Amino acid sequence: MGAISGARTKALFKGYRIRPLKRLGQIFLIDKGVIKRVIEAAQLSQNDIVLEIGPGIGNLTMELAKRVHPVKSSPSEVFAEGEQFNRVKKVIAVEKDPKLVEILGDTLRYFDNIKIIYGDILKIENWKLIENCKLEIGNSYKVVANLPFYLTAPVIRKFLESKNPPKEMTLIVQKEVGQRIVARPPDMNLLAISVQFYAKPEIVSYISKKSFWPQPKVDSAILRITQIHADTKTDSHRFFKIVRAGFSQPRKQLINNLSKGLGLERNKAEKWLLKNGIQPSQRAETLSIGDWINLLQSCRIK
Protein backbone atom coordinates (compact mmCIF):
# COMPACT_ATOMS: atom_id res chain seq x y z
CA MET A 1 0.00 0.00 0.00
CA GLY A 2 1.33 3.43 -0.90
CA ALA A 3 0.96 6.83 0.69
CA ILE A 4 -1.99 7.42 2.98
CA SER A 5 -4.73 9.47 1.31
CA GLY A 6 -8.45 9.62 0.85
CA ALA A 7 -8.16 8.66 -2.80
CA ARG A 8 -5.97 5.64 -2.01
CA THR A 9 -8.35 4.52 0.74
CA LYS A 10 -11.40 4.83 -1.51
CA ALA A 11 -9.61 2.97 -4.29
CA LEU A 12 -8.81 0.14 -1.90
CA PHE A 13 -12.45 -0.22 -0.90
CA LYS A 14 -13.51 -0.13 -4.53
CA GLY A 15 -10.97 -2.78 -5.41
CA TYR A 16 -12.32 -5.10 -2.71
CA ARG A 17 -15.92 -4.18 -3.61
CA ILE A 18 -16.87 -3.20 -0.09
CA ARG A 19 -18.14 -0.09 1.68
CA PRO A 20 -17.63 1.28 5.20
CA LEU A 21 -20.17 -0.24 7.60
CA LYS A 22 -22.30 2.33 9.41
CA ARG A 23 -23.41 -0.25 11.99
CA LEU A 24 -19.77 -0.57 13.10
CA GLY A 25 -19.20 3.17 13.02
CA GLN A 26 -16.38 2.76 10.50
CA ILE A 27 -14.54 5.96 9.64
CA PHE A 28 -10.91 5.87 8.51
CA LEU A 29 -8.11 8.27 9.31
CA ILE A 30 -6.60 9.48 6.03
CA ASP A 31 -4.48 12.42 7.20
CA LYS A 32 -0.83 11.42 7.59
CA GLY A 33 -0.09 14.52 9.65
CA VAL A 34 -2.73 13.54 12.18
CA ILE A 35 -1.43 9.96 12.27
CA LYS A 36 1.99 11.36 13.12
CA ARG A 37 0.47 13.37 15.97
CA VAL A 38 -1.25 10.26 17.33
CA ILE A 39 2.01 8.30 17.32
CA GLU A 40 3.89 11.18 18.96
CA ALA A 41 1.21 11.34 21.66
CA ALA A 42 1.65 7.61 22.34
CA GLN A 43 5.35 8.20 23.17
CA LEU A 44 6.44 4.76 22.00
CA SER A 45 9.66 3.16 23.19
CA GLN A 46 11.57 0.01 22.32
CA ASN A 47 10.07 -1.77 25.35
CA ASP A 48 6.46 -1.20 24.33
CA ILE A 49 3.95 -3.55 22.79
CA VAL A 50 1.17 -1.69 20.98
CA LEU A 51 -2.38 -3.00 20.98
CA GLU A 52 -4.39 -1.32 18.24
CA ILE A 53 -8.16 -1.65 18.36
CA GLY A 54 -9.97 -1.45 15.02
CA PRO A 55 -7.02 -1.04 12.63
CA GLY A 56 -9.38 -0.73 9.66
CA ILE A 57 -7.29 -0.89 6.50
CA GLY A 58 -3.99 -0.31 8.29
CA ASN A 59 -3.33 3.40 7.75
CA LEU A 60 -2.38 3.97 11.39
CA THR A 61 -1.09 0.41 11.83
CA MET A 62 1.42 0.88 9.03
CA GLU A 63 2.92 3.94 10.70
CA LEU A 64 3.01 2.16 14.06
CA ALA A 65 4.74 -0.76 12.35
CA LYS A 66 7.43 1.52 10.96
CA ARG A 67 8.55 1.70 14.57
CA VAL A 68 9.29 -2.02 14.10
CA HIS A 69 12.27 -3.02 11.98
CA PRO A 70 11.17 -4.76 8.76
CA VAL A 71 13.02 -7.92 7.81
CA LYS A 72 11.13 -8.73 4.66
CA SER A 73 11.94 -7.02 1.40
CA SER A 74 9.59 -4.11 0.85
CA PRO A 75 8.98 -1.53 -1.85
CA SER A 76 10.33 1.98 -1.43
CA GLU A 77 6.77 3.33 -1.28
CA VAL A 78 6.37 1.67 2.12
CA PHE A 79 9.76 2.59 3.59
CA ALA A 80 11.25 5.85 2.40
CA GLU A 81 15.00 5.86 1.84
CA GLY A 82 16.88 6.84 4.98
CA GLU A 83 13.76 6.71 7.15
CA GLN A 84 14.53 6.07 10.81
CA PHE A 85 12.48 3.75 13.00
CA ASN A 86 12.06 3.64 16.77
CA ARG A 87 11.60 -0.06 17.42
CA VAL A 88 8.82 -1.47 19.58
CA LYS A 89 8.45 -5.13 20.34
CA LYS A 90 5.11 -5.88 18.69
CA VAL A 91 1.96 -4.41 17.16
CA ILE A 92 -1.17 -6.42 17.93
CA ALA A 93 -4.12 -5.33 15.79
CA VAL A 94 -7.63 -6.53 16.69
CA GLU A 95 -10.26 -6.15 13.94
CA LYS A 96 -13.93 -7.16 14.08
CA ASP A 97 -14.76 -6.88 10.36
CA PRO A 98 -13.61 -10.01 8.43
CA LYS A 99 -13.42 -8.06 5.16
CA LEU A 100 -11.00 -5.59 6.72
CA VAL A 101 -8.93 -8.46 8.13
CA GLU A 102 -8.49 -9.60 4.54
CA ILE A 103 -7.39 -6.11 3.47
CA LEU A 104 -4.98 -5.88 6.39
CA GLY A 105 -3.32 -9.07 5.23
CA ASP A 106 -2.51 -7.22 2.03
CA THR A 107 -1.65 -3.73 3.27
CA LEU A 108 0.58 -4.98 6.08
CA ARG A 109 2.23 -7.89 4.30
CA TYR A 110 5.70 -6.31 4.47
CA PHE A 111 5.76 -6.18 8.26
CA ASP A 112 6.68 -9.29 10.21
CA ASN A 113 6.18 -7.90 13.72
CA ILE A 114 2.44 -7.37 13.39
CA LYS A 115 -0.13 -9.84 14.66
CA ILE A 116 -3.62 -9.40 13.21
CA ILE A 117 -6.39 -10.88 15.34
CA TYR A 118 -9.94 -11.30 14.06
CA GLY A 119 -12.39 -10.70 16.88
CA ASP A 120 -14.48 -8.35 19.02
CA ILE A 121 -12.23 -6.50 21.47
CA LEU A 122 -15.03 -6.38 24.05
CA LYS A 123 -15.23 -10.18 24.05
CA ILE A 124 -11.51 -10.94 24.12
CA GLU A 125 -9.89 -11.16 27.53
CA ASN A 126 -6.46 -9.54 27.79
CA TRP A 127 -4.82 -12.81 28.78
CA LYS A 128 -6.10 -14.39 25.57
CA LEU A 129 -4.42 -11.66 23.54
CA ILE A 130 -1.20 -12.43 25.35
CA GLU A 131 -1.57 -16.17 24.84
CA ASN A 132 -2.41 -15.73 21.17
CA CYS A 133 0.75 -13.72 20.62
CA LYS A 134 2.91 -15.84 22.93
CA LEU A 135 3.98 -12.75 24.85
CA GLU A 136 4.48 -11.92 28.50
CA ILE A 137 3.54 -8.25 28.43
CA GLY A 138 2.50 -7.46 31.99
CA ASN A 139 1.30 -3.88 31.96
CA SER A 140 3.99 -2.72 29.52
CA TYR A 141 1.65 -2.54 26.56
CA LYS A 142 -0.01 0.60 25.24
CA VAL A 143 -3.40 0.87 23.58
CA VAL A 144 -3.73 3.00 20.45
CA ALA A 145 -7.07 3.26 18.66
CA ASN A 146 -9.36 5.27 16.44
CA LEU A 147 -12.58 4.41 18.26
CA PRO A 148 -16.11 4.61 16.85
CA PHE A 149 -18.50 6.50 19.14
CA TYR A 150 -20.38 3.45 20.41
CA LEU A 151 -17.16 1.75 21.52
CA THR A 152 -15.50 4.62 23.38
CA ALA A 153 -16.93 4.16 26.87
CA PRO A 154 -17.01 0.31 26.82
CA VAL A 155 -13.42 0.02 25.58
CA ILE A 156 -12.05 2.52 28.09
CA ARG A 157 -13.93 0.83 30.91
CA LYS A 158 -12.77 -2.63 29.83
CA PHE A 159 -9.10 -1.73 29.95
CA LEU A 160 -9.15 0.52 33.02
CA GLU A 161 -10.98 -2.12 35.05
CA SER A 162 -8.87 -4.99 33.73
CA LYS A 163 -6.62 -7.04 36.00
CA ASN A 164 -3.97 -6.45 33.36
CA PRO A 165 -4.47 -2.79 32.37
CA PRO A 166 -2.29 -1.05 29.77
CA LYS A 167 0.47 1.33 30.67
CA GLU A 168 -1.21 4.11 28.69
CA MET A 169 -3.99 4.63 26.16
CA THR A 170 -3.91 7.01 23.18
CA LEU A 171 -7.33 7.23 21.58
CA ILE A 172 -9.10 9.16 18.85
CA VAL A 173 -12.57 10.00 20.17
CA GLN A 174 -15.31 12.44 19.31
CA LYS A 175 -14.40 15.95 20.45
CA GLU A 176 -17.38 16.30 22.78
CA VAL A 177 -16.74 12.89 24.34
CA GLY A 178 -13.12 13.79 24.99
CA GLN A 179 -14.16 17.04 26.64
CA ARG A 180 -16.61 15.19 28.86
CA ILE A 181 -13.92 12.72 29.94
CA VAL A 182 -11.46 15.45 31.03
CA ALA A 183 -14.11 17.61 32.72
CA ARG A 184 -13.53 19.12 36.17
CA PRO A 185 -15.95 20.42 38.83
CA PRO A 186 -18.41 22.09 38.46
CA ASP A 187 -18.89 20.28 35.13
CA MET A 188 -18.25 16.66 36.14
CA ASN A 189 -20.25 13.77 34.73
CA LEU A 190 -20.47 10.02 35.21
CA LEU A 191 -18.11 9.26 32.30
CA ALA A 192 -15.45 11.64 33.64
CA ILE A 193 -15.59 10.03 37.07
CA SER A 194 -15.48 6.53 35.57
CA VAL A 195 -12.19 7.39 33.85
CA GLN A 196 -10.60 9.70 36.41
CA PHE A 197 -11.17 7.19 39.22
CA TYR A 198 -8.59 4.94 37.53
CA ALA A 199 -6.35 7.29 35.55
CA LYS A 200 -5.40 10.75 34.33
CA PRO A 201 -6.98 11.78 30.99
CA GLU A 202 -5.89 14.73 28.88
CA ILE A 203 -6.71 16.04 25.42
CA VAL A 204 -3.52 16.33 23.37
CA SER A 205 -5.07 18.08 20.37
CA TYR A 206 -8.17 18.28 18.22
CA ILE A 207 -8.72 16.74 14.78
CA SER A 208 -10.81 18.17 11.97
CA LYS A 209 -13.58 15.94 10.65
CA LYS A 210 -11.98 16.46 7.23
CA SER A 211 -9.18 14.12 8.31
CA PHE A 212 -11.49 11.09 8.01
CA TRP A 213 -13.29 9.13 5.35
CA PRO A 214 -16.24 8.86 5.28
CA GLN A 215 -16.34 12.34 6.80
CA PRO A 216 -18.16 12.36 10.16
CA LYS A 217 -20.45 15.17 11.30
CA VAL A 218 -18.22 16.28 14.18
CA ASP A 219 -14.55 16.90 14.92
CA SER A 220 -12.48 14.52 17.04
CA ALA A 221 -9.80 14.70 19.71
CA ILE A 222 -6.62 12.81 20.57
CA LEU A 223 -7.18 11.64 24.13
CA ARG A 224 -4.24 10.38 26.19
CA ILE A 225 -4.92 8.36 29.34
CA THR A 226 -1.96 7.88 31.68
CA GLN A 227 -1.18 7.01 35.31
CA ILE A 228 -3.50 4.01 35.05
CA HIS A 229 -3.72 2.23 38.37
CA ALA A 230 -5.90 -0.22 40.27
CA ASP A 231 -7.20 1.47 43.42
CA THR A 232 -7.04 -1.46 45.84
CA LYS A 233 -7.90 0.73 48.84
CA THR A 234 -11.30 1.78 47.51
CA ASP A 235 -14.31 -0.50 47.10
CA SER A 236 -15.10 0.31 43.47
CA HIS A 237 -18.49 -1.45 43.59
CA ARG A 238 -19.73 0.68 46.48
CA PHE A 239 -18.02 3.78 45.08
CA PHE A 240 -19.87 3.62 41.77
CA LYS A 241 -23.13 2.68 43.49
CA ILE A 242 -22.99 6.01 45.30
CA VAL A 243 -21.84 7.93 42.21
CA ARG A 244 -24.59 6.45 40.01
CA ALA A 245 -27.19 7.36 42.62
CA GLY A 246 -25.84 10.91 42.75
CA PHE A 247 -26.06 11.28 38.97
CA SER A 248 -29.40 9.47 38.61
CA GLN A 249 -31.08 12.80 37.86
CA PRO A 250 -28.21 15.25 37.22
CA ARG A 251 -30.32 18.40 37.43
CA LYS A 252 -31.66 17.56 40.87
CA GLN A 253 -30.05 18.24 44.24
CA LEU A 254 -27.74 15.61 45.71
CA ILE A 255 -29.89 15.11 48.79
CA ASN A 256 -32.82 14.05 46.59
CA ASN A 257 -30.80 11.70 44.40
CA LEU A 258 -28.86 10.04 47.21
CA SER A 259 -31.78 9.61 49.59
CA LYS A 260 -33.93 8.08 46.84
CA GLY A 261 -31.20 6.15 45.02
CA LEU A 262 -29.67 4.64 48.15
CA GLY A 263 -32.88 4.29 50.18
CA LEU A 264 -31.70 6.73 52.89
CA GLU A 265 -33.90 8.82 55.11
CA ARG A 266 -33.65 12.45 54.04
CA ASN A 267 -32.33 13.72 57.38
CA LYS A 268 -29.60 11.02 57.42
CA ALA A 269 -28.58 11.89 53.85
CA GLU A 270 -28.34 15.56 54.84
CA LYS A 271 -26.11 14.83 57.84
CA TRP A 272 -23.94 12.57 55.68
CA LEU A 273 -23.37 15.30 53.10
CA LEU A 274 -22.73 18.06 55.64
CA LYS A 275 -20.27 15.84 57.51
CA ASN A 276 -18.18 15.77 54.30
CA GLY A 277 -18.40 19.51 53.65
CA ILE A 278 -20.97 19.13 50.89
CA GLN A 279 -24.15 21.19 50.79
CA PRO A 280 -27.32 19.08 50.33
CA SER A 281 -28.44 21.51 47.62
CA GLN A 282 -25.37 20.89 45.47
CA ARG A 283 -25.57 18.90 42.25
CA ALA A 284 -23.47 15.85 41.46
CA GLU A 285 -21.55 17.71 38.75
CA THR A 286 -19.93 19.97 41.37
CA LEU A 287 -18.22 17.14 43.29
CA SER A 288 -14.64 16.00 42.72
CA ILE A 289 -13.32 12.43 42.81
CA GLY A 290 -12.07 13.14 46.33
CA ASP A 291 -15.55 14.24 47.44
CA TRP A 292 -17.06 10.95 46.25
CA ILE A 293 -14.34 8.92 47.96
CA ASN A 294 -14.99 10.80 51.21
CA LEU A 295 -18.69 10.02 50.92
CA LEU A 296 -17.87 6.36 50.39
CA GLN A 297 -15.54 6.20 53.40
CA SER A 298 -18.16 7.71 55.71
CA CYS A 299 -21.11 5.62 54.49
CA ARG A 300 -22.22 2.19 55.70
CA ILE A 301 -24.19 1.14 52.64
CA LYS A 302 -23.26 -2.17 51.05
C-alpha positions as CSV (number, residue, x, y, z in Angstrom):
1,M,0.0,0.0,0.0
2,G,1.3,3.4,-0.9
3,A,1.0,6.8,0.7
4,I,-2.0,7.4,3.0
5,S,-4.7,9.5,1.3
6,G,-8.5,9.6,0.9
7,A,-8.2,8.7,-2.8
8,R,-6.0,5.6,-2.0
9,T,-8.4,4.5,0.7
10,K,-11.4,4.8,-1.5
11,A,-9.6,3.0,-4.3
12,L,-8.8,0.1,-1.9
13,F,-12.5,-0.2,-0.9
14,K,-13.5,-0.1,-4.5
15,G,-11.0,-2.8,-5.4
16,Y,-12.3,-5.1,-2.7
17,R,-15.9,-4.2,-3.6
18,I,-16.9,-3.2,-0.1
19,R,-18.1,-0.1,1.7
20,P,-17.6,1.3,5.2
21,L,-20.2,-0.2,7.6
22,K,-22.3,2.3,9.4
23,R,-23.4,-0.2,12.0
24,L,-19.8,-0.6,13.1
25,G,-19.2,3.2,13.0
26,Q,-16.4,2.8,10.5
27,I,-14.5,6.0,9.6
28,F,-10.9,5.9,8.5
29,L,-8.1,8.3,9.3
30,I,-6.6,9.5,6.0
31,D,-4.5,12.4,7.2
32,K,-0.8,11.4,7.6
33,G,-0.1,14.5,9.6
34,V,-2.7,13.5,12.2
35,I,-1.4,10.0,12.3
36,K,2.0,11.4,13.1
37,R,0.5,13.4,16.0
38,V,-1.3,10.3,17.3
39,I,2.0,8.3,17.3
40,E,3.9,11.2,19.0
41,A,1.2,11.3,21.7
42,A,1.6,7.6,22.3
43,Q,5.3,8.2,23.2
44,L,6.4,4.8,22.0
45,S,9.7,3.2,23.2
46,Q,11.6,0.0,22.3
47,N,10.1,-1.8,25.3
48,D,6.5,-1.2,24.3
49,I,3.9,-3.6,22.8
50,V,1.2,-1.7,21.0
51,L,-2.4,-3.0,21.0
52,E,-4.4,-1.3,18.2
53,I,-8.2,-1.6,18.4
54,G,-10.0,-1.4,15.0
55,P,-7.0,-1.0,12.6
56,G,-9.4,-0.7,9.7
57,I,-7.3,-0.9,6.5
58,G,-4.0,-0.3,8.3
59,N,-3.3,3.4,7.8
60,L,-2.4,4.0,11.4
61,T,-1.1,0.4,11.8
62,M,1.4,0.9,9.0
63,E,2.9,3.9,10.7
64,L,3.0,2.2,14.1
65,A,4.7,-0.8,12.4
66,K,7.4,1.5,11.0
67,R,8.6,1.7,14.6
68,V,9.3,-2.0,14.1
69,H,12.3,-3.0,12.0
70,P,11.2,-4.8,8.8
71,V,13.0,-7.9,7.8
72,K,11.1,-8.7,4.7
73,S,11.9,-7.0,1.4
74,S,9.6,-4.1,0.9
75,P,9.0,-1.5,-1.9
76,S,10.3,2.0,-1.4
77,E,6.8,3.3,-1.3
78,V,6.4,1.7,2.1
79,F,9.8,2.6,3.6
80,A,11.2,5.8,2.4
81,E,15.0,5.9,1.8
82,G,16.9,6.8,5.0
83,E,13.8,6.7,7.2
84,Q,14.5,6.1,10.8
85,F,12.5,3.7,13.0
86,N,12.1,3.6,16.8
87,R,11.6,-0.1,17.4
88,V,8.8,-1.5,19.6
89,K,8.4,-5.1,20.3
90,K,5.1,-5.9,18.7
91,V,2.0,-4.4,17.2
92,I,-1.2,-6.4,17.9
93,A,-4.1,-5.3,15.8
94,V,-7.6,-6.5,16.7
95,E,-10.3,-6.1,13.9
96,K,-13.9,-7.2,14.1
97,D,-14.8,-6.9,10.4
98,P,-13.6,-10.0,8.4
99,K,-13.4,-8.1,5.2
100,L,-11.0,-5.6,6.7
101,V,-8.9,-8.5,8.1
102,E,-8.5,-9.6,4.5
103,I,-7.4,-6.1,3.5
104,L,-5.0,-5.9,6.4
105,G,-3.3,-9.1,5.2
106,D,-2.5,-7.2,2.0
107,T,-1.6,-3.7,3.3
108,L,0.6,-5.0,6.1
109,R,2.2,-7.9,4.3
110,Y,5.7,-6.3,4.5
111,F,5.8,-6.2,8.3
112,D,6.7,-9.3,10.2
113,N,6.2,-7.9,13.7
114,I,2.4,-7.4,13.4
115,K,-0.1,-9.8,14.7
116,I,-3.6,-9.4,13.2
117,I,-6.4,-10.9,15.3
118,Y,-9.9,-11.3,14.1
119,G,-12.4,-10.7,16.9
120,D,-14.5,-8.4,19.0
121,I,-12.2,-6.5,21.5
122,L,-15.0,-6.4,24.1
123,K,-15.2,-10.2,24.0
124,I,-11.5,-10.9,24.1
125,E,-9.9,-11.2,27.5
126,N,-6.5,-9.5,27.8
127,W,-4.8,-12.8,28.8
128,K,-6.1,-14.4,25.6
129,L,-4.4,-11.7,23.5
130,I,-1.2,-12.4,25.3
131,E,-1.6,-16.2,24.8
132,N,-2.4,-15.7,21.2
133,C,0.8,-13.7,20.6
134,K,2.9,-15.8,22.9
135,L,4.0,-12.7,24.9
136,E,4.5,-11.9,28.5
137,I,3.5,-8.3,28.4
138,G,2.5,-7.5,32.0
139,N,1.3,-3.9,32.0
140,S,4.0,-2.7,29.5
141,Y,1.7,-2.5,26.6
142,K,0.0,0.6,25.2
143,V,-3.4,0.9,23.6
144,V,-3.7,3.0,20.4
145,A,-7.1,3.3,18.7
146,N,-9.4,5.3,16.4
147,L,-12.6,4.4,18.3
148,P,-16.1,4.6,16.9
149,F,-18.5,6.5,19.1
150,Y,-20.4,3.5,20.4
151,L,-17.2,1.7,21.5
152,T,-15.5,4.6,23.4
153,A,-16.9,4.2,26.9
154,P,-17.0,0.3,26.8
155,V,-13.4,0.0,25.6
156,I,-12.1,2.5,28.1
157,R,-13.9,0.8,30.9
158,K,-12.8,-2.6,29.8
159,F,-9.1,-1.7,30.0
160,L,-9.2,0.5,33.0
161,E,-11.0,-2.1,35.1
162,S,-8.9,-5.0,33.7
163,K,-6.6,-7.0,36.0
164,N,-4.0,-6.4,33.4
165,P,-4.5,-2.8,32.4
166,P,-2.3,-1.0,29.8
167,K,0.5,1.3,30.7
168,E,-1.2,4.1,28.7
169,M,-4.0,4.6,26.2
170,T,-3.9,7.0,23.2
171,L,-7.3,7.2,21.6
172,I,-9.1,9.2,18.9
173,V,-12.6,10.0,20.2
174,Q,-15.3,12.4,19.3
175,K,-14.4,16.0,20.5
176,E,-17.4,16.3,22.8
177,V,-16.7,12.9,24.3
178,G,-13.1,13.8,25.0
179,Q,-14.2,17.0,26.6
180,R,-16.6,15.2,28.9
181,I,-13.9,12.7,29.9
182,V,-11.5,15.4,31.0
183,A,-14.1,17.6,32.7
184,R,-13.5,19.1,36.2
185,P,-15.9,20.4,38.8
186,P,-18.4,22.1,38.5
187,D,-18.9,20.3,35.1
188,M,-18.3,16.7,36.1
189,N,-20.2,13.8,34.7
190,L,-20.5,10.0,35.2
191,L,-18.1,9.3,32.3
192,A,-15.4,11.6,33.6
193,I,-15.6,10.0,37.1
194,S,-15.5,6.5,35.6
195,V,-12.2,7.4,33.8
196,Q,-10.6,9.7,36.4
197,F,-11.2,7.2,39.2
198,Y,-8.6,4.9,37.5
199,A,-6.3,7.3,35.5
200,K,-5.4,10.8,34.3
201,P,-7.0,11.8,31.0
202,E,-5.9,14.7,28.9
203,I,-6.7,16.0,25.4
204,V,-3.5,16.3,23.4
205,S,-5.1,18.1,20.4
206,Y,-8.2,18.3,18.2
207,I,-8.7,16.7,14.8
208,S,-10.8,18.2,12.0
209,K,-13.6,15.9,10.7
210,K,-12.0,16.5,7.2
211,S,-9.2,14.1,8.3
212,F,-11.5,11.1,8.0
213,W,-13.3,9.1,5.3
214,P,-16.2,8.9,5.3
215,Q,-16.3,12.3,6.8
216,P,-18.2,12.4,10.2
217,K,-20.4,15.2,11.3
218,V,-18.2,16.3,14.2
219,D,-14.6,16.9,14.9
220,S,-12.5,14.5,17.0
221,A,-9.8,14.7,19.7
222,I,-6.6,12.8,20.6
223,L,-7.2,11.6,24.1
224,R,-4.2,10.4,26.2
225,I,-4.9,8.4,29.3
226,T,-2.0,7.9,31.7
227,Q,-1.2,7.0,35.3
228,I,-3.5,4.0,35.1
229,H,-3.7,2.2,38.4
230,A,-5.9,-0.2,40.3
231,D,-7.2,1.5,43.4
232,T,-7.0,-1.5,45.8
233,K,-7.9,0.7,48.8
234,T,-11.3,1.8,47.5
235,D,-14.3,-0.5,47.1
236,S,-15.1,0.3,43.5
237,H,-18.5,-1.5,43.6
238,R,-19.7,0.7,46.5
239,F,-18.0,3.8,45.1
240,F,-19.9,3.6,41.8
241,K,-23.1,2.7,43.5
242,I,-23.0,6.0,45.3
243,V,-21.8,7.9,42.2
244,R,-24.6,6.5,40.0
245,A,-27.2,7.4,42.6
246,G,-25.8,10.9,42.7
247,F,-26.1,11.3,39.0
248,S,-29.4,9.5,38.6
249,Q,-31.1,12.8,37.9
250,P,-28.2,15.3,37.2
251,R,-30.3,18.4,37.4
252,K,-31.7,17.6,40.9
253,Q,-30.1,18.2,44.2
254,L,-27.7,15.6,45.7
255,I,-29.9,15.1,48.8
256,N,-32.8,14.1,46.6
257,N,-30.8,11.7,44.4
258,L,-28.9,10.0,47.2
259,S,-31.8,9.6,49.6
260,K,-33.9,8.1,46.8
261,G,-31.2,6.1,45.0
262,L,-29.7,4.6,48.1
263,G,-32.9,4.3,50.2
264,L,-31.7,6.7,52.9
265,E,-33.9,8.8,55.1
266,R,-33.7,12.5,54.0
267,N,-32.3,13.7,57.4
268,K,-29.6,11.0,57.4
269,A,-28.6,11.9,53.8
270,E,-28.3,15.6,54.8
271,K,-26.1,14.8,57.8
272,W,-23.9,12.6,55.7
273,L,-23.4,15.3,53.1
274,L,-22.7,18.1,55.6
275,K,-20.3,15.8,57.5
276,N,-18.2,15.8,54.3
277,G,-18.4,19.5,53.7
278,I,-21.0,19.1,50.9
279,Q,-24.2,21.2,50.8
280,P,-27.3,19.1,50.3
281,S,-28.4,21.5,47.6
282,Q,-25.4,20.9,45.5
283,R,-25.6,18.9,42.3
284,A,-23.5,15.9,41.5
285,E,-21.5,17.7,38.8
286,T,-19.9,20.0,41.4
287,L,-18.2,17.1,43.3
288,S,-14.6,16.0,42.7
289,I,-13.3,12.4,42.8
290,G,-12.1,13.1,46.3
291,D,-15.5,14.2,47.4
292,W,-17.1,11.0,46.2
293,I,-14.3,8.9,48.0
294,N,-15.0,10.8,51.2
295,L,-18.7,10.0,50.9
296,L,-17.9,6.4,50.4
297,Q,-15.5,6.2,53.4
298,S,-18.2,7.7,55.7
299,C,-21.1,5.6,54.5
300,R,-22.2,2.2,55.7
301,I,-24.2,1.1,52.6
302,K,-23.3,-2.2,51.0
